[in-house]
Amino acid sequence: MARRSAPLLRRLLSPSPAPSPTSSSPLAGAVSRRTVTYMPRPGDGAPRRVTLIPGDGIGPLVTGAVRQVMEAMHAPVYFETYEVHGDMPTVPAEVLESIRRNKVCLKGGLATPVGGGVSSLNVQLRKELDLYASLVNCFNLPGLPTRHDNVDIVVIRENTEGEYSGLEHEVVPGVVESLKVITKFCSERIAKYAFEYAYLNNRKKVTAVHKANIMKLADGLFLESCREVAKKYPGIQYNEIIVDNCCMQLVSKPEQFDVMYNVLCLANLCGNQSTMVTPNLYGNLVANVAAGIAGGAGVMPGGNAGQDHAVFEQGASAGNVGNEKVVAQKKANPVALLLSSAMMLRHLQFPSFADRLETAVKRVIAEGKYRTKDLGGTSTTQEVTDAVIAKLE
């Protein structure tokens, strides 16, 4: 490892040529470099073992892309791979043990059968590991045309209860009862996570998304918990919005949020960025809507965090396993999982590697030569992966 890292260390320590002040290309914003101020503790550079679940559909393609990029930049991680598929009855015990031991997992999408009483392995993972916070960062990538510009939204949703608790039963033939569970404990800890995230990432506003006008007890408890936590963070603005209105406004004219509701600063006009905190189901819907206006599910990173463990995956769930044609043509978009793996590297205390990976991905997108079909191109997964590797500094 030391022999392989020496050239990299020399490159990081050598002065970089100053960027041309007259540059006006879309690459200019994508290649800006952050000053490295992280001071590691002795031993922080030791390689970390990460559980890898390739998953179903496009999963093996995009996780394979991550492995290639990690190897190309000699990232100090190595993978412990397990085959898990969405049609399995449960997550194998050895997989759960691996994640508990390694603390971190990277996974591709797992197909969830529709109906038939088969439970979702994604939900099982979140419950077994208490991954109570799901985070999706929806933002515009430089050089990628989208319906709306300058979008920067973080959706943080409670991940273990609500409608996704899976508490359903048939009362009598033809009548099914589905329970929505909301607790003060889980509502308070997700609200605290959202405010801590906003504080640590210099975001000025947190918005609670709810349906308390109808679900007065359940969503009312969620709002009550958010309001109590908000009092402890006076430097962060707190607002609330009903979920159906939130989705409609996001799709129709997101920039009006900053003017009409003073809830979100999507257009960055006032130098602020927004964080949404939601119950489980609402967050899933809102995150996919926000992803749609900022470039699609193929470019949105995300992760799930608990007190002791974290699982990183594609942020927006829509079509997360792809269709058979995309898999057969090997044209899955690896960008979302590459950006999620950059989040994972920061989580593992490797900020320089995370910055290098993120910058390389943004440079490829800004250049526009290599893009998969969902971004208007014809490139294969491997072509995009090779382009990212070529852009690594």
Number of C-alpha atoms within 10 A of each C-alpha: 11 7 7 10 13 11 10 14 11 10 11 13 8 9 8 9 6 6 10 8 7 7 10 9 12 18 18 16 17 21 17 10 11 11 7 10 8 10 8 10 8 7 7 13 15 10 13 16 18 22 24 25 24 23 22 23 23 28 26 20 21 29 24 18 24 23 17 16 20 20 13 14 17 15 21 19 17 16 15 15 16 16 12 20 19 19 15 14 11 16 17 13 8 10 20 16 12 19 22 17 13 17 20 22 27 25 26 25 25 22 21 18 12 9 7 6 8 14 18 21 21 15 17 16 19 21 15 12 21 18 22 24 25 27 26 28 24 28 22 22 24 21 18 18 14 16 10 19 20 17 25 21 23 24 26 32 30 30 28 26 22 21 17 18 19 17 13 13 11 10 10 8 6 6 8 11 11 14 15 16 15 22 14 14 10 20 26 21 17 25 30 20 20 29 28 14 17 21 16 9 10 13 21 19 22 29 23 24 27 26 19 17 10 11 11 13 13 19 23 17 18 27 25 15 21 28 17 13 20 20 12 11 15 9 11 17 17 21 18 18 17 15 19 15 12 17 20 12 14 20 14 11 11 21 20 17 17 18 11 9 12 14 23 27 27 24 19 16 12 9 10 16 23 23 27 29 29 30 29 23 17 21 24 22 17 23 28 22 21 27 27 22 21 26 23 21 26 25 29 30 26 27 26 25 20 16 11 11 18 26 25 25 30 29 29 29 18 18 13 20 21 19 12 11 10 18 18 11 10 17 25 28 28 27 29 22 28 29 27 27 28 26 22 24 21 14 13 19 16 20 19 19 20 23 20 18 27 22 24 21 26 24 23 24 25 22 16 17 13 22 24 22 14 15 19 12 13 14 19 20 25 19 16 24 24 16 18 25 21 13 15 18 14
